Amino acid sequence: MKTDLPKQFLKIGRYPVMYYSLKAFFDFDNAIKIILVLPSDMRSVWTSFVAEFAITIPHQIVIGGKDRMESCKNGMSLVGDEGIVAIHDAVRPLVSKETITNCFKIAAEKGNAIPVGDIFETLRMITSTGSETIDRNLVKSVQTPQVFDVKILKDAFLKSKENSFTDEASMLESLGYKINMVEGNRENIKITDPLDLKIAEFLLLNKS
């Protein structure tokens, strides 16, 4: 992002990106328990934002770890032993209520659910001899929230000895679980660079 401030703290309109992600889940269910995992040096920054912008969405704060998986484990320390838990990227502020609802529904029925999207570009895979085209109909882009039965996810963390997974679904899959895909929403982008921020700003500030 080429800024000193982590991207989830950058502002869109009046609020930081992360606020919109919190609000998406609060709007889905205002009784939901929200656990915010933050880098240790960013806790005071967020606390000042909460005061400055009068953010009233109830949430708890946990200090993150050295990577995604360790941070997720830290967050899970505040989660009870039963129920459904959603793991969401703070920089996906455009997740829709429908996507969250569908993920929770399927996870409650089948133990897990992840939102995915279609690929519209032509894809090529690098090979030892150059590259070759991949059938894009056989590939999906993965979004968040990734939603799980709490017992299943906690058990997976206990059994997994690997910390290099890029998401929780990959960890479960390595332990033999089938991952259930649901349709995500196309605007549920992950803000990674300045262009993504501009796109998110346009979509968020021009909602009907």
Backbone as JSON Lines, residues from 0, in Angstrom:
{"i":0,"aa":"M","n":[0.82,-1.21,0.0],"ca":[0.0,0.0,0.0],"c":[0.86,1.26,0.0]}
{"i":1,"aa":"K","n":[2.15,1.11,0.36],"ca":[3.11,2.22,0.34],"c":[2.72,3.32,1.33]}
{"i":2,"aa":"T","n":[2.22,2.92,2.49],"ca":[1.93,3.87,3.56],"c":[2.5,3.33,4.86]}
{"i":3,"aa":"D","n":[2.76,4.23,5.8],"ca":[3.26,3.79,7.1],"c":[2.17,3.09,7.91]}
{"i":4,"aa":"L","n":[0.94,3.49,7.69],"ca":[-0.19,2.94,8.43],"c":[-0.69,1.67,7.74]}
{"i":5,"aa":"P","n":[-0.89,0.56,8.46],"ca":[-1.44,-0.65,7.85],"c":[-2.76,-0.36,7.14]}
{"i":6,"aa":"K","n":[-2.99,-1.07,6.05],"ca":[-4.13,-0.74,5.17],"c":[-5.49,-0.78,5.86]}
{"i":7,"aa":"Q","n":[-5.66,-1.64,6.88],"ca":[-6.96,-1.7,7.54],"c":[-7.28,-0.43,8.35]}
{"i":8,"aa":"F","n":[-6.25,0.4,8.58],"ca":[-6.44,1.64,9.34],"c":[-6.59,2.86,8.42]}
{"i":9,"aa":"L","n":[-6.42,2.68,7.12],"ca":[-6.59,3.8,6.2],"c":[-8.06,4.18,6.13]}
{"i":10,"aa":"K","n":[-8.32,5.45,5.89],"ca":[-9.71,5.92,5.94],"c":[-10.39,5.86,4.57]}
{"i":11,"aa":"I","n":[-11.66,5.49,4.61],"ca":[-12.57,5.63,3.48],"c":[-13.71,6.51,3.97]}
{"i":12,"aa":"G","n":[-13.81,7.68,3.39],"ca":[-14.77,8.63,3.94],"c":[-14.34,9.02,5.33]}
{"i":13,"aa":"R","n":[-15.24,8.93,6.28],"ca":[-14.94,9.34,7.66],"c":[-14.22,8.26,8.46]}
{"i":14,"aa":"Y","n":[-14.43,6.99,8.09],"ca":[-14.0,5.88,8.95],"c":[-12.84,5.08,8.37]}
{"i":15,"aa":"P","n":[-12.09,4.39,9.24],"ca":[-11.05,3.48,8.76],"c":[-11.68,2.24,8.12]}
{"i":16,"aa":"V","n":[-10.94,1.62,7.2],"ca":[-11.43,0.45,6.47],"c":[-12.02,-0.59,7.41]}
{"i":17,"aa":"M","n":[-11.34,-0.84,8.51],"ca":[-11.73,-1.9,9.43],"c":[-13.12,-1.69,10.02]}
{"i":18,"aa":"Y","n":[-13.51,-0.44,10.17],"ca":[-14.83,-0.14,10.72],"c":[-15.92,-0.74,9.85]}
{"i":19,"aa":"Y","n":[-15.78,-0.61,8.53],"ca":[-16.79,-1.12,7.62],"c":[-16.9,-2.64,7.68]}
{"i":20,"aa":"S","n":[-15.77,-3.31,7.92],"ca":[-15.79,-4.76,8.08],"c":[-16.52,-5.15,9.35]}
{"i":21,"aa":"L","n":[-16.25,-4.43,10.45],"ca":[-16.98,-4.69,11.7],"c":[-18.47,-4.46,11.5]}
{"i":22,"aa":"K","n":[-18.8,-3.36,10.82],"ca":[-20.21,-3.0,10.64],"c":[-20.96,-4.04,9.82]}
{"i":23,"aa":"A","n":[-20.29,-4.67,8.87],"ca":[-20.94,-5.69,8.04],"c":[-21.45,-6.83,8.9]}
{"i":24,"aa":"F","n":[-20.66,-7.23,9.9],"ca":[-21.07,-8.34,10.76],"c":[-22.07,-7.89,11.82]}
{"i":25,"aa":"F","n":[-21.92,-6.66,12.29],"ca":[-22.89,-6.11,13.25],"c":[-24.25,-5.96,12.6]}
{"i":26,"aa":"D","n":[-24.28,-5.53,11.34],"ca":[-25.54,-5.39,10.62],"c":[-26.17,-6.76,10.34]}
{"i":27,"aa":"F","n":[-25.33,-7.77,10.17],"ca":[-25.82,-9.14,9.97],"c":[-26.53,-9.64,11.23]}
{"i":28,"aa":"D","n":[-25.94,-9.37,12.4],"ca":[-26.52,-9.8,13.67],"c":[-25.95,-8.91,14.77]}
{"i":29,"aa":"N","n":[-26.75,-8.01,15.31],"ca":[-26.21,-7.06,16.29],"c":[-25.91,-7.7,17.64]}
{"i":30,"aa":"A","n":[-26.21,-9.0,17.77],"ca":[-25.84,-9.71,19.0],"c":[-24.57,-10.54,18.81]}
{"i":31,"aa":"I","n":[-23.97,-10.45,17.63],"ca":[-22.79,-11.25,17.33],"c":[-21.62,-10.82,18.21]}
{"i":32,"aa":"K","n":[-20.79,-11.77,18.6],"ca":[-19.6,-11.48,19.39],"c":[-18.45,-11.25,18.42]}
{"i":33,"aa":"I","n":[-17.92,-10.04,18.41],"ca":[-16.85,-9.68,17.48],"c":[-15.52,-9.62,18.23]}
{"i":34,"aa":"I","n":[-14.53,-10.35,17.7],"ca":[-13.19,-10.35,18.27],"c":[-12.24,-9.78,17.23]}
{"i":35,"aa":"L","n":[-11.58,-8.7,17.57],"ca":[-10.7,-8.0,16.66],"c":[-9.25,-8.33,17.0]}
{"i":36,"aa":"V","n":[-8.54,-8.94,16.05],"ca":[-7.14,-9.33,16.27],"c":[-6.24,-8.26,15.67]}
{"i":37,"aa":"L","n":[-5.41,-7.65,16.52],"ca":[-4.58,-6.51,16.1],"c":[-3.11,-6.75,16.39]}
{"i":38,"aa":"P","n":[-2.21,-6.16,15.58],"ca":[-0.8,-6.15,15.94],"c":[-0.62,-5.38,17.26]}
{"i":39,"aa":"S","n":[0.32,-5.79,18.06],"ca":[0.49,-5.18,19.38],"c":[0.73,-3.67,19.3]}
{"i":40,"aa":"D","n":[1.46,-3.22,18.28],"ca":[1.77,-1.8,18.18],"c":[0.64,-0.97,17.57]}
{"i":41,"aa":"M","n":[-0.46,-1.63,17.2],"ca":[-1.59,-0.92,16.6],"c":[-2.79,-0.82,17.52]}
{"i":42,"aa":"R","n":[-2.7,-1.43,18.7],"ca":[-3.84,-1.4,19.61],"c":[-4.19,0.02,20.02]}
{"i":43,"aa":"S","n":[-3.19,0.81,20.36],"ca":[-3.45,2.18,20.8],"c":[-3.98,3.03,19.65]}
{"i":44,"aa":"V","n":[-3.54,2.73,18.43],"ca":[-4.04,3.46,17.25],"c":[-5.54,3.2,17.1]}
{"i":45,"aa":"W","n":[-5.92,1.93,17.2],"ca":[-7.33,1.59,17.05],"c":[-8.16,2.2,18.18]}
{"i":46,"aa":"T","n":[-7.64,2.15,19.39],"ca":[-8.36,2.72,20.53],"c":[-8.61,4.21,20.33]}
{"i":47,"aa":"S","n":[-7.63,4.89,19.77],"ca":[-7.81,6.32,19.51],"c":[-8.84,6.56,18.4]}
{"i":48,"aa":"F","n":[-8.87,5.65,17.41],"ca":[-9.87,5.75,16.35],"c":[-11.28,5.55,16.91]}
{"i":49,"aa":"V","n":[-11.42,4.58,17.81],"ca":[-12.73,4.31,18.41],"c":[-13.27,5.56,19.1]}
{"i":50,"aa":"A","n":[-12.37,6.26,19.81],"ca":[-12.77,7.49,20.5],"c":[-13.04,8.62,19.51]}
{"i":51,"aa":"E","n":[-12.13,8.77,18.55],"ca":[-12.24,9.89,17.6],"c":[-13.49,9.79,16.73]}
{"i":52,"aa":"F","n":[-13.81,8.58,16.27],"ca":[-14.92,8.41,15.34],"c":[-16.19,7.9,16.03]}
{"i":53,"aa":"A","n":[-16.16,7.84,17.36],"ca":[-17.32,7.41,18.15],"c":[-17.85,6.06,17.66]}
{"i":54,"aa":"I","n":[-16.95,5.11,17.52],"ca":[-17.34,3.76,17.08],"c":[-17.95,3.01,18.26]}
{"i":55,"aa":"T","n":[-19.2,2.61,18.11],"ca":[-19.93,2.0,19.23],"c":[-20.21,0.51,19.02]}
{"i":56,"aa":"I","n":[-19.72,-0.07,17.95],"ca":[-19.94,-1.5,17.71],"c":[-19.19,-2.29,18.78]}
{"i":57,"aa":"P","n":[-19.87,-3.11,19.58],"ca":[-19.19,-3.87,20.65],"c":[-18.17,-4.85,20.06]}
{"i":58,"aa":"H","n":[-16.98,-4.89,20.64],"ca":[-15.97,-5.85,20.2],"c":[-14.91,-6.02,21.27]}
{"i":59,"aa":"Q","n":[-14.21,-7.15,21.21],"ca":[-13.08,-7.41,22.08],"c":[-11.81,-7.4,21.25]}
{"i":60,"aa":"I","n":[-10.7,-7.08,21.89],"ca":[-9.42,-7.0,21.18],"c":[-8.48,-8.09,21.68]}
{"i":61,"aa":"V","n":[-7.81,-8.74,20.74],"ca":[-6.78,-9.72,21.03],"c":[-5.54,-9.34,20.22]}
{"i":62,"aa":"I","n":[-4.37,-9.53,20.82],"ca":[-3.13,-9.23,20.11],"c":[-2.78,-10.39,19.18]}
{"i":63,"aa":"G","n":[-2.43,-10.08,17.96],"ca":[-2.14,-11.09,16.96],"c":[-0.77,-11.73,17.12]}
{"i":64,"aa":"G","n":[-0.45,-12.66,16.22],"ca":[0.82,-13.36,16.25],"c":[1.69,-12.99,15.06]}
{"i":65,"aa":"K","n":[2.66,-13.85,14.79],"ca":[3.63,-13.54,13.74],"c":[3.09,-13.84,12.34]}
{"i":66,"aa":"D","n":[1.98,-14.59,12.25],"ca":[1.4,-14.9,10.95],"c":[-0.11,-15.08,11.13]}
{"i":67,"aa":"R","n":[-0.79,-15.31,10.02],"ca":[-2.26,-15.42,10.05],"c":[-2.73,-16.53,10.99]}
{"i":68,"aa":"M","n":[-2.09,-17.7,10.88],"ca":[-2.56,-18.84,11.66],"c":[-2.39,-18.61,13.16]}
{"i":69,"aa":"E","n":[-1.28,-18.01,13.55],"ca":[-1.07,-17.74,14.97],"c":[-2.05,-16.68,15.46]}
{"i":70,"aa":"S","n":[-2.31,-15.7,14.6],"ca":[-3.28,-14.66,14.97],"c":[-4.68,-15.25,15.13]}
{"i":71,"aa":"C","n":[-5.03,-16.18,14.25],"ca":[-6.33,-16.83,14.35],"c":[-6.43,-17.64,15.64]}
{"i":72,"aa":"K","n":[-5.36,-18.34,15.99],"ca":[-5.35,-19.09,17.25],"c":[-5.58,-18.16,18.43]}
{"i":73,"aa":"N","n":[-4.92,-17.0,18.4],"ca":[-5.07,-16.04,19.49],"c":[-6.52,-15.56,19.59]}
{"i":74,"aa":"G","n":[-7.12,-15.29,18.45],"ca":[-8.51,-14.87,18.44],"c":[-9.43,-15.96,18.96]}
{"i":75,"aa":"M","n":[-9.13,-17.2,18.6],"ca":[-9.97,-18.32,19.03],"c":[-9.92,-18.56,20.54]}
{"i":76,"aa":"S","n":[-8.92,-17.98,21.19],"ca":[-8.82,-18.16,22.65],"c":[-10.0,-17.51,23.38]}
{"i":77,"aa":"L","n":[-10.68,-16.57,22.73],"ca":[-11.85,-15.92,23.33],"c":[-13.17,-16.51,22.85]}
{"i":78,"aa":"V","n":[-13.08,-17.55,22.03],"ca":[-14.29,-18.17,21.49],"c":[-14.66,-19.37,22.36]}
{"i":79,"aa":"G","n":[-15.95,-19.51,22.64],"ca":[-16.41,-20.65,23.44],"c":[-16.21,-21.97,22.72]}
{"i":80,"aa":"D","n":[-16.67,-23.04,23.32],"ca":[-16.42,-24.38,22.78],"c":[-17.52,-24.88,21.84]}
{"i":81,"aa":"E","n":[-18.57,-24.11,21.7],"ca":[-19.65,-24.51,20.8],"c":[-20.14,-23.31,19.99]}
{"i":82,"aa":"G","n":[-20.72,-23.63,18.84],"ca":[-21.28,-22.57,18.01],"c":[-20.59,-22.5,16.66]}
{"i":83,"aa":"I","n":[-20.78,-21.37,15.99],"ca":[-20.21,-21.13,14.67],"c":[-19.31,-19.91,14.75]}
{"i":84,"aa":"V","n":[-18.13,-19.99,14.14],"ca":[-17.19,-18.88,14.16],"c":[-16.82,-18.51,12.72]}
{"i":85,"aa":"A","n":[-16.71,-17.22,12.47],"ca":[-16.33,-16.71,11.15],"c":[-14.98,-16.01,11.26]}
{"i":86,"aa":"I","n":[-14.07,-16.33,10.34],"ca":[-12.76,-15.68,10.27],"c":[-12.79,-14.76,9.04]}
{"i":87,"aa":"H","n":[-12.6,-13.47,9.27],"ca":[-12.76,-12.51,8.18],"c":[-11.55,-11.57,8.08]}
{"i":88,"aa":"D","n":[-11.16,-11.26,6.85],"ca":[-10.09,-10.29,6.62],"c":[-10.6,-8.89,6.91]}
{"i":89,"aa":"A","n":[-9.88,-8.15,7.73],"ca":[-10.29,-6.78,8.07],"c":[-10.34,-5.88,6.84]}
{"i":90,"aa":"V","n":[-9.58,-6.25,5.8],"ca":[-9.52,-5.42,4.6],"c":[-10.48,-5.9,3.51]}
{"i":91,"aa":"R","n":[-11.55,-6.58,3.94],"ca":[-12.65,-6.91,3.02],"c":[-13.93,-6.23,3.55]}
{"i":92,"aa":"P","n":[-14.02,-4.91,3.4],"ca":[-15.15,-4.17,3.99],"c":[-16.44,-4.27,3.19]}
{"i":93,"aa":"L","n":[-16.4,-4.92,2.03],"ca":[-17.56,-4.94,1.16],"c":[-18.29,-6.29,1.14]}
{"i":94,"aa":"V","n":[-18.0,-7.13,2.11],"ca":[-18.72,-8.39,2.18],"c":[-20.2,-8.12,2.4]}
{"i":95,"aa":"S","n":[-21.05,-8.84,1.69],"ca":[-22.48,-8.57,1.76],"c":[-23.15,-9.38,2.87]}
{"i":96,"aa":"K","n":[-24.29,-8.9,3.3],"ca":[-25.08,-9.62,4.3],"c":[-25.49,-10.99,3.77]}
{"i":97,"aa":"E","n":[-25.78,-11.06,2.49],"ca":[-26.19,-12.33,1.88],"c":[-25.04,-13.34,1.93]}
{"i":98,"aa":"T","n":[-23.83,-12.89,1.64],"ca":[-22.67,-13.79,1.7],"c":[-22.46,-14.32,3.11]}
{"i":99,"aa":"I","n":[-22.51,-13.42,4.1],"ca":[-22.34,-13.84,5.5],"c":[-23.43,-14.83,5.89]}
{"i":100,"aa":"T","n":[-24.67,-14.51,5.53],"ca":[-25.8,-15.37,5.87],"c":[-25.64,-16.77,5.29]}
{"i":101,"aa":"N","n":[-25.28,-16.84,4.02],"ca":[-25.14,-18.13,3.35],"c":[-24.0,-18.95,3.95]}
{"i":102,"aa":"C","n":[-22.9,-18.28,4.3],"ca":[-21.77,-18.99,4.9],"c":[-22.14,-19.57,6.26]}
{"i":103,"aa":"F","n":[-22.83,-18.79,7.08],"ca":[-23.26,-19.29,8.39],"c":[-24.24,-20.46,8.24]}
{"i":104,"aa":"K","n":[-25.15,-20.35,7.28],"ca":[-26.16,-21.39,7.07],"c":[-25.5,-22.71,6.69]}
{"i":105,"aa":"I","n":[-24.61,-22.68,5.72],"ca":[-23.97,-23.92,5.26],"c":[-23.02,-24.48,6.32]}
{"i":106,"aa":"A","n":[-22.31,-23.61,7.02],"ca":[-21.42,-24.08,8.08],"c":[-22.2,-24.76,9.19]}
{"i":107,"aa":"A","n":[-23.38,-24.22,9.51],"ca":[-24.22,-24.84,10.54],"c":[-24.69,-26.22,10.1]}
{"i":108,"aa":"E","n":[-24.91,-26.38,8.79],"ca":[-25.41,-27.66,8.27],"c":[-24.29,-28.67,8.03]}
{"i":109,"aa":"K","n":[-23.13,-28.18,7.55],"ca":[-22.1,-29.1,7.07],"c":[-20.75,-28.96,7.78]}
{"i":110,"aa":"G","n":[-20.63,-28.03,8.71],"ca":[-19.39,-27.91,9.48],"c":[-18.44,-26.83,9.02]}
{"i":111,"aa":"N","n":[-18.54,-26.4,7.77],"ca":[-17.68,-25.31,7.28],"c":[-18.27,-24.73,6.0]}
{"i":112,"aa":"A","n":[-17.84,-23.52,5.68],"ca":[-18.25,-22.89,4.42],"c":[-17.29,-21.75,4.11]}
{"i":113,"aa":"I","n":[-16.95,-21.63,2.83],"ca":[-16.13,-20.49,2.4],"c":[-16.78,-19.86,1.17]}
{"i":114,"aa":"P","n":[-16.76,-18.53,1.08],"ca":[-17.31,-17.88,-0.11],"c":[-16.26,-17.83,-1.22]}
{"i":115,"aa":"V","n":[-16.71,-18.06,-2.44],"ca":[-15.8,-18.05,-3.58],"c":[-16.41,-17.26,-4.72]}
{"i":116,"aa":"G","n":[-15.55,-16.87,-5.67],"ca":[-16.01,-16.14,-6.84],"c":[-15.46,-16.73,-8.11]}
{"i":117,"aa":"D","n":[-16.14,-16.45,-9.22],"ca":[-15.67,-16.91,-10.53],"c":[-14.45,-16.12,-10.98]}
{"i":118,"aa":"I","n":[-13.66,-16.74,-11.86],"ca":[-12.51,-16.08,-12.47],"c":[-12.92,-15.64,-13.88]}
{"i":119,"aa":"F","n":[-12.69,-14.4,-14.21],"ca":[-13.11,-13.88,-15.52],"c":[-11.93,-13.69,-16.48]}
{"i":120,"aa":"E","n":[-10.71,-13.64,-15.96],"ca":[-9.55,-13.49,-16.81],"c":[-9.07,-14.85,-17.32]}
{"i":121,"aa":"T","n":[-8.34,-14.84,-18.43],"ca":[-7.66,-16.04,-18.88],"c":[-6.48,-16.29,-17.95]}
{"i":122,"aa":"L","n":[-6.27,-17.54,-17.57],"ca":[-5.2,-17.88,-16.63],"c":[-4.13,-18.73,-17.31]}
{"i":123,"aa":"R","n":[-2.89,-18.47,-16.93],"ca":[-1.79,-19.3,-17.39],"c":[-0.97,-19.75,-16.19]}
{"i":124,"aa":"M","n":[-0.56,-21.02,-16.19],"ca":[0.26,-21.58,-15.13],"c":[1.7,-21.71,-15.6]}
{"i":125,"aa":"I","n":[2.64,-21.26,-14.76],"ca":[4.05,-21.38,-15.08],"c":[4.46,-22.84,-14.96]}
{"i":126,"aa":"T","n":[5.15,-23.35,-15.98],"ca":[5.63,-24.73,-15.97],"c":[7.15,-24.74,-16.16]}
{"i":127,"aa":"S","n":[7.74,-25.93,-16.1],"ca":[9.2,-26.06,-16.26],"c":[9.66,-25.7,-17.66]}
{"i":128,"aa":"T","n":[8.72,-25.75,-18.61],"ca":[9.07,-25.43,-20.0],"c":[8.52,-24.1,-20.48]}
{"i":129,"aa":"G","n":[7.83,-23.39,-19.63],"ca":[7.25,-22.1,-20.02],"c":[5.97,-21.81,-19.28]}
{"i":130,"aa":"S","n":[4.83,-21.96,-19.97],"ca":[3.53,-21.76,-19.33],"c":[2.45,-22.45,-20.15]}
{"i":131,"aa":"E","n":[1.3,-22.66,-19.51],"ca":[0.18,-23.26,-20.22],"c":[-1.12,-22.72,-19.67]}
{"i":132,"aa":"T","n":[-2.14,-22.71,-20.52],"ca":[-3.45,-22.18,-20.14],"c":[-4.15,-23.12,-19.15]}
{"i":133,"aa":"I","n":[-4.82,-22.52,-18.18],"ca":[-5.64,-23.27,-17.22],"c":[-7.11,-22.99,-17.54]}
{"i":134,"aa":"D","n":[-7.92,-24.0,-17.47],"ca":[-9.37,-23.82,-17.64],"c":[-9.9,-23.04,-16.45]}
{"i":135,"aa":"R","n":[-10.29,-21.79,-16.68],"ca":[-10.73,-20.94,-15.57],"c":[-12.03,-21.43,-14.93]}
{"i":136,"aa":"N","n":[-12.77,-22.28,-15.63],"ca":[-14.0,-22.83,-15.06],"c":[-13.71,-23.84,-13.94]}
{"i":137,"aa":"L","n":[-12.45,-24.27,-13.84],"ca":[-12.06,-25.21,-12.8],"c":[-11.4,-24.52,-11.61]}
{"i":138,"aa":"V","n":[-11.38,-23.18,-11.64],"ca":[-10.69,-22.41,-10.6],"c":[-11.65,-21.38,-10.0]}
{"i":139,"aa":"K","n":[-11.54,-21.17,-8.69],"ca":[-12.34,-20.16,-8.01],"c":[-11.41,-19.27,-7.18]}
{"i":140,"aa":"S","n":[-11.78,-18.01,-7.02],"ca":[-11.07,-17.14,-6.09],"c":[-11.74,-17.25,-4.73]}
{"i":141,"aa":"V","n":[-10.94,-17.33,-3.68],"ca":[-11.46,-17.54,-2.33],"c":[-11.57,-16.21,-1.6]}
{"i":142,"aa":"Q","n":[-12.71,-15.99,-0.96],"ca":[-12.96,-14.78,-0.18],"c":[-13.04,-15.15,1.31]}
{"i":143,"aa":"T","n":[-13.43,-14.2,2.1],"ca":[-13.8,-14.46,3.49],"c":[-15.14,-13.75,3.72]}
{"i":144,"aa":"P","n":[-15.9,-14.16,4.75],"ca":[-15.49,-14.94,5.91],"c":[-15.43,-16.43,5.63]}
{"i":145,"aa":"Q","n":[-14.42,-17.09,6.22],"ca":[-14.41,-18.54,6.25],"c":[-15.08,-18.93,7.57]}
{"i":146,"aa":"V","n":[-16.1,-19.77,7.47],"ca":[-16.97,-20.02,8.62],"c":[-16.93,-21.5,9.0]}
{"i":147,"aa":"F","n":[-16.83,-21.76,10.32],"ca":[-16.63,-23.13,10.78],"c":[-17.43,-23.43,12.04]}
{"i":148,"aa":"D","n":[-17.74,-24.71,12.22],"ca":[-18.17,-25.19,13.52],"c":[-17.0,-25.01,14.47]}
{"i":149,"aa":"V","n":[-17.22,-24.41,15.62],"ca":[-16.13,-24.09,16.55],"c":[-15.34,-25.33,16.95]}
{"i":150,"aa":"K","n":[-16.04,-26.41,17.24],"ca":[-15.35,-27.63,17.68],"c":[-14.41,-28.14,16.6]}
{"i":151,"aa":"I","n":[-14.84,-28.08,15.35],"ca":[-14.02,-28.56,14.24],"c":[-12.77,-27.71,14.08]}
{"i":152,"aa":"L","n":[-12.94,-26.39,14.14],"ca":[-11.78,-25.51,13.95],"c":[-10.8,-25.64,15.11]}
{"i":153,"aa":"K","n":[-11.29,-25.68,16.33],"ca":[-10.39,-25.82,17.48],"c":[-9.65,-27.16,17.43]}
{"i":154,"aa":"D","n":[-10.35,-28.21,17.03],"ca":[-9.71,-29.52,16.91],"c":[-8.64,-29.5,15.82]}
{"i":155,"aa":"A","n":[-8.91,-28.79,14.74],"ca":[-7.93,-28.69,13.66],"c":[-6.66,-27.98,14.13]}
{"i":156,"aa":"F","n":[-6.82,-26.93,14.92],"ca":[-5.64,-26.23,15.44],"c":[-4.82,-27.13,16.36]}
{"i":157,"aa":"L","n":[-5.49,-28.0,17.1],"ca":[-4.78,-28.91,17.99],"c":[-4.01,-29.98,17.2]}
{"i":158,"aa":"K","n":[-4.61,-30.45,16.11],"ca":[-4.01,-31.54,15.35],"c":[-2.97,-31.07,14.34]}
{"i":159,"aa":"S","n":[-3.12,-29.85,13.81],"ca":[-2.22,-29.38,12.76],"c":[-0.88,-28.95,13.33]}
{"i":160,"aa":"K","n":[0.19,-29.39,12.71],"ca":[1.55,-29.02,13.13],"c":[2.16,-28.0,12.17]}
{"i":161,"aa":"E","n":[1.37,-27.56,11.21],"ca":[1.86,-26.69,10.15],"c":[1.32,-25.28,10.35]}
{"i":162,"aa":"N","n":[2.19,-24.27,10.18],"ca":[1.76,-22.88,10.34],"c":[1.83,-22.08,9.04]}
{"i":163,"aa":"S","n":[2.12,-22.76,7.93],"ca":[2.34,-22.04,6.68],"c":[1.07,-21.92,5.83]}
{"i":164,"aa":"F","n":[-0.06,-22.4,6.34],"ca":[-1.3,-22.29,5.57],"c":[-1.69,-20.82,5.4]}
{"i":165,"aa":"T","n":[-2.25,-20.51,4.24],"ca":[-2.67,-19.13,3.99],"c":[-4.11,-18.88,4.44]}
{"i":166,"aa":"D","n":[-4.84,-19.94,4.76],"ca":[-6.17,-19.77,5.32],"c":[-6.56,-21.01,6.11]}
{"i":167,"aa":"E","n":[-7.65,-20.88,6.87],"ca":[-8.08,-21.96,7.75],"c":[-8.67,-23.13,6.97]}
{"i":168,"aa":"A","n":[-9.29,-22.86,5.83],"ca":[-9.85,-23.94,5.02],"c":[-8.75,-24.89,4.55]}
{"i":169,"aa":"S","n":[-7.61,-24.34,4.18],"ca":[-6.49,-25.18,3.74],"c":[-6.02,-26.09,4.87]}
{"i":170,"aa":"M","n":[-6.02,-25.56,6.09],"ca":[-5.63,-26.37,7.25],"c":[-6.6,-27.53,7.43]}
{"i":171,"aa":"L","n":[-7.9,-27.25,7.39],"ca":[-8.89,-28.31,7.55],"c":[-8.77,-29.34,6.43]}
{"i":172,"aa":"E","n":[-8.56,-28.86,5.22],"ca":[-8.44,-29.75,4.08],"c":[-7.25,-30.71,4.25]}
{"i":173,"aa":"S","n":[-6.16,-30.21,4.81],"ca":[-4.97,-31.05,5.02],"c":[-5.25,-32.17,6.02]}
{"i":174,"aa":"L","n":[-6.29,-31.98,6.84],"ca":[-6.66,-32.99,7.84],"c":[-7.78,-33.9,7.35]}
{"i":175,"aa":"G","n":[-8.16,-33.73,6.09],"ca":[-9.14,-34.64,5.5],"c":[-10.56,-34.12,5.4]}
{"i":176,"aa":"Y","n":[-10.79,-32.88,5.81],"ca":[-12.14,-32.33,5.74],"c":[-12.47,-31.88,4.31]}
{"i":177,"aa":"K","n":[-13.71,-32.09,3.89],"ca":[-14.2,-31.55,2.64],"c":[-14.61,-30.1,2.88]}
{"i":178,"aa":"I","n":[-14.18,-29.19,2.02],"ca":[-14.51,-27.77,2.17],"c":[-15.73,-27.44,1.3]}
{"i":179,"aa":"N","n":[-16.7,-26.8,1.91],"ca":[-17.94,-26.45,1.21],"c":[-17.89,-25.01,0.71]}
{"i":180,"aa":"M","n":[-18.09,-24.85,-0.59],"ca":[-18.03,-23.53,-1.19],"c":[-19.44,-22.96,-1.36]}
{"i":181,"aa":"V","n":[-19.57,-21.65,-1.1],"ca":[-20.8,-20.94,-1.39],"c":[-20.45,-19.72,-2.25]}
{"i":182,"aa":"E","n":[-21.42,-19.23,-2.95],"ca":[-21.18,-18.08,-3.82],"c":[-20.96,-16.82,-2.99]}
{"i":183,"aa":"G","n":[-19.83,-16.15,-3.21],"ca":[-19.56,-14.88,-2.55],"c":[-20.15,-13.73,-3.35]}
{"i":184,"aa":"N","n":[-19.81,-12.5,-2.96],"ca":[-20.25,-11.36,-3.75],"c":[-19.03,-10.74,-4.42]}
{"i":185,"aa":"R","n":[-19.2,-10.39,-5.69],"ca":[-18.06,-9.98,-6.51],"c":[-17.33,-8.77,-5.95]}
{"i":186,"aa":"E","n":[-18.07,-7.86,-5.3],"ca":[-17.43,-6.65,-4.78],"c":[-16.68,-6.91,-3.47]}
{"i":187,"aa":"N","n":[-16.7,-8.14,-2.97],"ca":[-16.02,-8.49,-1.73],"c":[-14.52,-8.61,-1.96]}
{"i":188,"aa":"I","n":[-13.91,-7.51,-2.38],"ca":[-12.49,-7.52,-2.73],"c":[-11.63,-7.37,-1.48]}
{"i":189,"aa":"K","n":[-10.4,-7.84,-1.6],"ca":[-9.42,-7.66,-0.53],"c":[-8.57,-6.45,-0.89]}
{"i":190,"aa":"I","n":[-8.62,-5.43,-0.05],"ca":[-7.85,-4.21,-0.34],"c":[-6.37,-4.49,-0.13]}
{"i":191,"aa":"T","n":[-5.63,-4.45,-1.23],"ca":[-4.21,-4.8,-1.2],"c":[-3.33,-3.66,-1.69]}
{"i":192,"aa":"D","n":[-3.82,-2.87,-2.64],"ca":[-3.02,-1.78,-3.19],"c":[-3.88,-0.51,-3.34]}
{"i":193,"aa":"P","n":[-3.28,0.61,-3.72],"ca":[-4.03,1.87,-3.81],"c":[-5.24,1.82,-4.73]}
{"i":194,"aa":"L","n":[-5.16,1.05,-5.82],"ca":[-6.31,0.94,-6.72],"c":[-7.48,0.26,-6.03]}
{"i":195,"aa":"D","n":[-7.19,-0.8,-5.28],"ca":[-8.26,-1.48,-4.52],"c":[-8.93,-0.5,-3.57]}
{"i":196,"aa":"L","n":[-8.14,0.35,-2.94],"ca":[-8.7,1.31,-1.99],"c":[-9.64,2.28,-2.68]}
{"i":197,"aa":"K","n":[-9.27,2.72,-3.88],"ca":[-10.14,3.63,-4.64],"c":[-11.44,2.94,-5.05]}
{"i":198,"aa":"I","n":[-11.34,1.68,-5.46],"ca":[-12.53,0.93,-5.85],"c":[-13.46,0.76,-4.64]}
{"i":199,"aa":"A","n":[-12.89,0.38,-3.5],"ca":[-13.68,0.19,-2.29],"c":[-14.32,1.51,-1.86]}
{"i":200,"aa":"E","n":[-13.57,2.59,-1.97],"ca":[-14.09,3.9,-1.59],"c":[-15.3,4.25,-2.45]}
{"i":201,"aa":"F","n":[-15.2,4.02,-3.75],"ca":[-16.31,4.33,-4.65],"c":[-17.53,3.49,-4.3]}
{"i":202,"aa":"L","n":[-17.33,2.19,-4.08],"ca":[-18.46,1.3,-3.8],"c":[-19.1,1.59,-2.44]}
{"i":203,"aa":"L","n":[-18.28,1.85,-1.43],"ca":[-18.82,2.08,-0.1],"c":[-19.55,3.42,0.0]}
{"i":204,"aa":"L","n":[-19.0,4.44,-0.66],"ca":[-19.58,5.77,-0.52],"c":[-20.72,6.03,-1.52]}
{"i":205,"aa":"N","n":[-20.94,5.05,-2.4],"ca":[-22.03,5.2,-3.37],"c":[-23.08,4.1,-3.24]}
{"i":206,"aa":"K","n":[-23.12,3.49,-2.03],"ca":[-24.16,2.51,-1.8],"c":[-25.53,3.17,-1.81]}
{"i":207,"aa":"S","n":[-26.51,2.48,-2.36],"ca":[-27.87,3.05,-2.4],"c":[-28.52,2.92,-1.02]}
